[in-house]
């Protein structure tokens, strides 16, 4: 997709997402920092900060394939690009937070189905992270409508989202 197409669709996805009850009432929102043609999360992050919400971003530990949730500075201080070109907190400057303080987790994916099953990028970072939830933390997948497929195959460790938001629809876990 062109940069303009990503921008236009991402804007519509953001508008659809920020009208959901979970985003409206959540005070602590975890969201990924977008990469290449993923749904651009910059407007989501800006909206969260404008609403006085705390923004948490993932730090991925490659060796253990785990996510450490870290506080994002509104001015993006303390970020660097990792080996894959993804923005993340600098290890010596990151401010980890307890997962239980998070209200909503915005999750990327390669594809989703209408039952909110997710096909990730293959390493299982988000499945491991979401499996640790002790309270009702809502997991919301965001993607382009073109990434919605009829059926995503699942293994026992694959966790569905509570909701998936596209530029056209909101799908809820069945």
C-alpha positions, 0 to 999 in steps of 0.5 A: 500500500502507498503511504497515502493509503496507509494514512487514510485507512489508519485515520479511519481505523483510529476514528472507529477505535477511539469511539469504543467503550474500552478506549473511552473509559480506559485510563492506561492504554498499551499500543504498539509503535507502528512499523512499515505498512501496519496500521499507523498508531501515531494518532491513537497515541496522540489521542490517548495523551490528549485525553490524559491517558497513560500510554504503554508500549511493548519492549520485546525481549528476543531471547525469551520472546516476552513483552515488557510493558513500558511507559511511553514519554509523551515527547518520545524521549528514550526510544531507539530503533532495534535491529529490526527497525522497530522503535522501542524503549532504550533498555537502560531508560525504560520504565516498566509497568505492572501489566495489571495497571493496563486497561486496554491492549491494542494489538497488531496482526497479519490477519484476523477473522470475524471471530477475533482470532489472530494470526500474528507474526509467528514468534508468539510474543503477544500470545505469551503476554496476553496469557498472563492477564490476571484481570479483565484487560481488553485485547483489541486487534486493529487491522485493515478490512482487507486483513479480515479473512474467513477463518484463522487456524488456531492452536491451544496457545493462540488467544483471540482478541476481545474485539477487532477494529478496522476502517469499516467494522468492529468485530466482537469475539463470539 
